[in-house]
């Protein structure tokens, strides 16, 4: 199912999405998700870096696209969906780690030693062709994004705890005033 100009429902026009740093990304009405992506790259140039502006991009399935190019792009699209699913699965697991750390009384969000261990394992697993520096940069950004999620979860939990603490006496007072003498 698609919305508007071929975007998945979650990223159609008017969708409110958050970047890794938590800022709201709202696509413009003129360009939709392409404009939002181009703006995140700091220009109106297409995210592919081809030099073509978002408005100049050719539509999918253009007659100039060879069968081989279309096949390869479809495979990339499938991989992209799998990668996004795996990134979100990893983020949920990291949020669980954050909740476990908070429950254990650990105040710090960042675990530098753990990040080093992961980077070392990733570096050893990378057989290319992606350059090592690029793979490690991607993982550092992933760490940053998951730390931001953990921090947001902790702020939300602190707000909820504060709300419960301020509401609890009022609720008890309301229940106590409804009791009849001798109701124990």
C-alpha positions as CSV (number, residue, x, y, z in Angstrom):
1,X,0.0,0.0,0.0
2,X,1.3,3.4,-0.9
3,X,0.3,7.0,-0.1
4,X,0.4,9.9,-2.6
5,X,3.5,9.7,-4.7
6,X,4.6,6.1,-4.0
7,X,5.9,6.5,-0.4
8,X,5.1,3.9,2.2
9,X,2.2,5.0,4.5
10,X,4.5,6.0,7.3
11,X,6.4,8.5,5.3
12,X,3.7,10.0,3.1
13,X,3.0,13.7,2.8
14,X,2.4,15.4,6.2
15,X,4.0,12.5,8.1
16,X,5.8,13.6,11.3
17,X,9.0,11.8,11.6
18,X,12.0,12.3,13.9
19,X,15.6,12.3,12.9
20,X,18.2,10.5,14.9
21,X,18.8,13.6,17.0
22,X,15.1,13.8,17.9
23,X,14.3,16.9,15.8
24,X,11.0,16.7,13.9
25,X,11.3,16.2,10.2
26,X,8.2,17.3,8.3
27,X,8.2,16.9,4.5
28,X,7.0,20.0,2.6
29,X,3.8,19.8,0.7
30,X,5.6,20.4,-2.5
31,X,8.2,17.7,-2.4
32,X,7.2,15.1,0.2
33,X,9.8,12.7,1.5
34,X,12.2,13.5,-1.3
35,X,12.4,17.1,-0.2
36,X,12.8,16.0,3.4
37,X,15.7,13.7,2.5
38,X,17.3,16.4,0.3
39,X,17.1,18.9,3.1
40,X,18.7,16.5,5.5
41,X,21.6,16.4,3.0
42,X,21.7,20.2,3.2
43,X,20.5,21.1,-0.3
44,X,17.7,20.7,-2.7
45,X,19.9,18.2,-4.6
46,X,18.6,14.7,-4.7
47,X,19.9,12.4,-1.9
48,X,21.7,10.3,-4.5
49,X,24.1,13.2,-5.0
50,X,23.7,12.9,-8.8
51,X,23.4,16.7,-9.1
52,X,19.8,16.5,-10.2
53,X,17.4,18.4,-8.1
54,X,14.5,16.6,-6.5
55,X,12.2,18.1,-9.1
56,X,14.4,16.9,-12.0
57,X,14.5,13.2,-10.9
58,X,13.0,10.8,-13.4
59,X,10.1,8.7,-12.4
60,X,10.6,5.0,-11.4
61,X,10.3,2.6,-14.4
62,X,11.6,5.3,-16.8
63,X,12.2,3.8,-20.3
64,X,15.9,4.6,-20.1
65,X,16.3,2.1,-17.2
66,X,17.6,-1.2,-18.4
67,X,16.2,-4.5,-17.2
68,X,19.5,-5.3,-15.3
69,X,19.4,-1.9,-13.7
70,X,15.8,-2.3,-12.6
71,X,16.6,-5.8,-11.3
72,X,19.5,-4.6,-9.2
73,X,17.5,-1.7,-7.9
74,X,14.7,-4.0,-6.8
75,X,17.2,-6.1,-4.9
76,X,18.6,-3.0,-3.2
77,X,15.0,-2.0,-2.3
78,X,14.4,-5.4,-0.7
79,X,17.7,-5.1,1.2
80,X,16.8,-1.6,2.3
81,X,13.5,-2.8,3.8
82,X,15.4,-5.6,5.6
83,X,18.0,-3.2,6.9
84,X,15.4,-0.8,8.3
85,X,13.6,-3.7,10.0
86,X,16.8,-4.9,11.5
87,X,17.8,-1.4,12.6
88,X,14.4,-1.0,14.4
89,X,14.7,-4.4,15.9
90,X,18.2,-3.5,17.2
91,X,16.8,-0.2,18.5
92,X,14.1,-2.0,20.5
93,X,16.7,-4.3,22.0
94,X,18.9,-1.3,22.9
95,X,15.8,0.3,24.6
96,X,15.4,-2.9,26.6
97,X,19.0,-2.7,27.6
98,X,18.4,0.8,28.7
99,X,15.4,-0.2,30.8
100,X,17.5,-3.0,32.4
101,X,20.4,-0.6,33.2
102,X,17.9,1.9,34.8
103,X,16.3,-0.9,36.8
104,X,19.8,-2.0,38.0
105,X,20.4,1.6,39.2
106,X,23.0,2.5,36.5
107,X,22.8,6.2,35.8
108,X,25.0,6.4,32.8
109,X,23.6,5.8,29.3
110,X,26.8,5.5,27.4
111,X,29.0,2.4,27.9
112,X,32.2,3.3,26.1
113,X,33.7,-0.2,26.7
114,X,30.7,-1.9,25.2
115,X,30.8,0.4,22.2
116,X,34.5,-0.5,21.7
117,X,33.8,-4.2,21.8
118,X,31.0,-3.9,19.2
119,X,33.2,-1.7,16.9
120,X,36.0,-4.3,17.2
121,X,33.6,-7.2,16.3
122,X,32.2,-5.2,13.4
123,X,35.6,-4.3,12.1
124,X,36.6,-8.0,12.2
125,X,33.4,-9.0,10.4
126,X,33.7,-6.5,7.6
127,X,35.1,-8.2,4.6
128,X,34.3,-5.3,2.3
129,X,33.8,-3.8,-0.2
130,X,32.5,-1.1,2.3
131,X,35.6,0.8,3.7
132,X,36.2,0.1,7.3
133,X,36.0,3.7,8.3
134,X,32.5,4.0,6.7
135,X,31.2,0.9,8.4
136,X,32.5,2.1,11.8
137,X,31.0,5.6,11.2
138,X,27.6,4.0,10.5
139,X,27.8,2.1,13.8
140,X,28.9,5.2,15.7
141,X,25.8,6.9,14.4
142,X,23.7,3.9,15.3
143,X,25.1,4.1,18.9
144,X,24.2,7.8,19.0
145,X,20.7,7.2,17.8
146,X,20.1,4.4,20.3
147,X,21.5,6.5,23.2
148,X,19.1,9.3,22.2
149,X,16.2,6.7,22.4
150,X,17.4,5.6,25.8
151,X,17.7,9.1,27.0
152,X,14.1,9.9,25.8
153,X,12.8,6.7,27.5
154,X,14.5,7.8,30.8
155,X,13.0,11.3,30.6
156,X,9.6,9.8,29.9
157,X,9.9,7.4,32.8
158,X,11.0,10.2,35.1
159,X,8.0,12.3,34.0
160,X,5.6,9.4,34.6
161,X,7.1,8.8,38.0
162,X,6.8,12.4,38.9
163,X,3.2,12.5,37.7
164,X,2.4,9.4,39.7
165,X,4.0,10.9,42.8
166,X,2.0,14.2,42.5
167,X,-1.2,12.4,41.7
168,X,-1.0,9.7,44.3
169,X,-1.8,11.9,47.4
170,X,-4.7,13.5,45.6
171,X,-6.2,10.1,44.7
172,X,-5.7,8.8,48.2
173,X,-7.4,11.9,49.6
174,X,-10.3,11.5,47.2
175,X,-10.8,7.8,48.2
176,X,-10.4,8.6,51.9
177,X,-13.1,11.3,51.7
178,X,-15.5,8.9,50.1
179,X,-15.2,6.4,52.9
180,X,-17.7,6.1,55.6
181,X,-16.6,6.0,59.2
182,X,-16.0,2.4,60.2
183,X,-15.2,1.2,56.6
184,X,-12.0,-0.7,57.2
